[in-house]
Amino acid sequence: MTRPADTKRGAAERKERAVSPSRQKVVGVLGGMGPLATADFYTKLVRLTPARADQDHLRVIIDSNPKIPDRTAALRGEGPDPTEALVATARGLERAGADLIAIPCNSAHAYLQAIRGSVGIPVLDIMEEVAAAAAALVPRPRAAGLLATSGTMQARLYHRALASRGIDVVEPAAAEQERVTAAIRAVKAGDLGAAVRERVREVAAALIGRGAQVVVLGCTELPLVADRQAIAVPLLDGTEVLAAAAVRAALSGGPAEEFPGPAERSSTLRSPGMVEVRGTPRAGSSKPAGRP
């Protein structure tokens, strides 16, 4: 029988191992799709890292490569294939010393198999991470409203990940998708204004009206123009979820595939969209993760 003291000692040892700089993994960021989204990802990565000094933070190698061909255009058959550029960038991160790769671009995950096959280090899957976070909400949602690029929608990347956990997807209607696309393009052009935010809020409200019990921000531009307080259900920020997964993987001390789940994290590392990680996660926090 395991004694309480043994359990406490084991927990302390895991915590010690997790934060030891010598055991931290180097995070590679395959970014630039777009640049603002990559900057947002790095900001969230830093905020989610339990650190008291510079040296406690993770080493991060970022390749912000906006020259990668447009993923949505390629998925819609309207542009060049970005696979070669994605693979080359991933290999460059590996050569530079990355131990794992995060890609803060949802549409790029349509090429995840090719990227993973080109490197010898783990590549995180934003769809799987977000689907796991959605399934962990209490009460567990039956349907998720999805805001994403038309390419991500067409590839059904989130549909598969959420369906594997018994969660249906509520999609925007055609006119609503056009508004989402316009919002994404606005962010890429540097417009984070009120009109763009209102487009996102209106489409999210429409999805909630059709049964969505959680809204997934499935494009890394959207968290920059989505207000949690303006949306009536839990909001899952894919950028934040991916950043939390990268921190867990980098601090785990073991293979990235074996990093601990939300309930095993330090209380300083909050789970995105949730208000408690030590016990059962609860949906509905109105505060961004990583902030008091």
N, C-alpha and C positions, 0 to 999 in steps of 0.2 A: 504494500500500500504506500502511495506517495504521501509523505508528511507535508504539512503546510510550509514548514521551513524549507523543505526541498523545493517546493513550488516557487517560493519567494526567491530563493537563491538562483533557481533556473531562470526566472524572469529577469533578475538583476544581471545575470550573465548575458542573456540575450540583448538586454538594453546596452550593456557595455560593448558587446560585439558590434551592435548596430551603429554606434556613433564613433567607433574607433577610426580615425583618419586612415590608418594603415590598411583597413579592410574595406574602405569605401570604394565603390566602383566609379569609374569615370563615365559620365553621361554624355553621349553624343546626340546632338540635335540636328536632324535633317530638316533644315528650315528654309525660310525665304518664301513660303507659299501661304500667305504673303508675309512681308517683313514685319508689319505691325502685329500680326498674329504670333510670329516667332518671339517678338519682344514681350508680348503678353505672357506667353508660355514661360519664358525665362523668369519674368517677375514672379509668377506664381510658384515656380520651382524654388526660388529663393525664399519666398514667404512660407512655404510649406516645409522647409528644411529646419529641423530643430537645431539651432545653433546659437551660441553665445559670443562667438568671436569669428573673425574672418576664416581662421583655420578649421573651424567646425563645418564650414560649408563644403559642398561638393565641387569637385573639379568638373567643369562642363566645357565641352568642345562644341561650338556652334558653327555650322556651315550654313549661312543664310544665302541661299542660292536662288534668287528670283528669276534666273535665266532658265530654270526648268520649264519645259512647255506646259501650257495650261492643261490641267488634269481633266476638268469638266469638258473642255472642248474635245479632248481626245476620246473620252468616254462616249460622247455624243457623235463621234465620227466626223468632227468638224475641225480637227487640228492634229498636229504631229504627236506621235507616241512619246510620252515622257519616260518610258522605262529605262532607256539607256542613261539618261541624265540622273535619274533617281538612284540607279545602281552605282554609277560612278561616284556620286556624292556619298552614298553609304560606305562604299569601299574606302573613300578618302578619310572618313571619320574613323573607320577601323584602323587604318594605317597610322592615323594621328594618335591613337591610343585609347579610343573609346572602348568600354567594356559592354555597353548596351546602347541601343539607339531608340530615341523617341522621335516621332514624326508629327509635329503639330499642324497637320493638314489632313482633314478627313478624306477628301477625294483621293489623295495619294495612296490611301490604304487599298484601293482597288488593285494596286500593283504590289501589295505586301508580299505575296508569295515569291515574286521575282526578286524583291529586295532581300528577303530572308535567305533565299537560295544563293545569293551572291556574297554573303558575308558569313563569318564564323562566330558571330556574337549575336545575342538575342535582340530582336526588334519587337518592341511593345506594340500591342494592337489596341488602338483607341476604342474601336467598337466593342471589343470584348470587355474592356475596362468599364465603359459606360453602361453596358448591359448588366454587368455584375453590380454596379452601383445602383442601378434602377431596381434590380431584383432584391437588393438589401433594404430598400425603403420599407417602412412600416407605417401604415398598411402597405402591403405589396401592390403596386399598380397593375391593373389589368390591361391598360392601354397607355401608350406614350405618344405624345405629339412630337413630330420630328420637323425641325427646321434645319435645312441643309441645302447644298447646291443641287442643281438638277442632275449633275453627274453622279453624286452620291445616291440620290433617289433612284436613278436609273439602274445603278449597279446593285441596289438593294443591300448595301453593306450592313446598315443598321437593322433592316428587316430580319435578316438571318440571325444576327447576334441576339436581338430581343426575342425573336420567336423561340430560340433555343431555351429561353427562360420563361416561356409562356406569356410573353407580353406582346400584345398587338400594337401595330403602328397606325396612328392617325396622321394621314398625309394632308398637306395643303392642297386645296383645289388649284386648278391651273392659274387663275388670276392671282391667287394668294402666293403661289410659287414665284410668279413674276415679281411680286413685291419683296419676297425674300431675296431673290437674285439681285434686285436693285439695291437692297440694303447691303448685301455682300460687296457688290461693286463699289458702292459709296465708301465703305470702309477701306477697300483697297486703294481708293483715290484720296484717302485721308479725311473723309467727311464722317465725323462722329456726332453730328448734330441732332437736334430734337426731332426733326422730320424723319430721319433715319430710324431713330429709336421708336418713334410712333408706328412706323411700318411693322417693325418686329413685334411690338406689343399687340397690335391689331391682329396679326396672323396668329400669334400665340393664343389670344383670347378666342379666336374662331375655332382653333383646335380643341381648346378646353370645352367650348360649347358643344363640340361633337363627341365628347367623351374622354378626352385625354386627361389622365390623372397625374401626369408628370410631363414636363416639356424638356426635350433634349435639344441642346444647342449643338447640332451636328456639323457645324462649320466653324473653324477657329477664328473667323472674323466676327461672328455674331456675339460672343461674350463682350466685345468692346462696345456694343450698342444695345445690350439687353439689361433691363433693370429688374432685379429680383422682386423688389417691392411692388412693381406694377403687374406682376404675373401671379394669378391666384392659386397656383399649384406649385409643388416643388420644381425647381429648375435645375437641371443637370448641365453644368458647363463642361463640355468635353475637354477643353483646354486644361481646366483645373483638375479634372479626373485623371488625365494623362500625366500631368505634373506630379500629382500625388503618387501615381503608380511608379513613375521614374524615381522619386525619392525613396519609396519603399524598396525598390529593386536595388538601388545604389547603396542603401544602408543595411541590407539584409545579411551580408557576409556569406551568402551562399549563391547558387545559380539564380539568375534573374527569374527563372520560371518558378522558383520556390519562395519568392519573397512573401512576407506575411500579409494577411488580409487586414481590412480596416480595424477589426476588433482587437488586433494584436499591436496596433501602433501606439506610440507614446501619446499622452494626452495633448502634447504640444503640436501634434500632427493631425489636424482635423480632417474628417472625410468630407469631400465636397458635397454640398447640399444636405448635410446631416448635422445634427447638433450634439451628438454624443458618439464616441467611438469606443469607450471602455466597456459599455454594455451593449444593449440593442440599439442600433441606429434608428433615429426617428426622422421622418420627413418633415420638411416645412420650415427649415431655418431661413430666416430672412437676411442673415449675415453671410457675406462671402467667406469661404473657408480660409483658414489661416489668419483671420483677423479676430481680435478679442470682441 
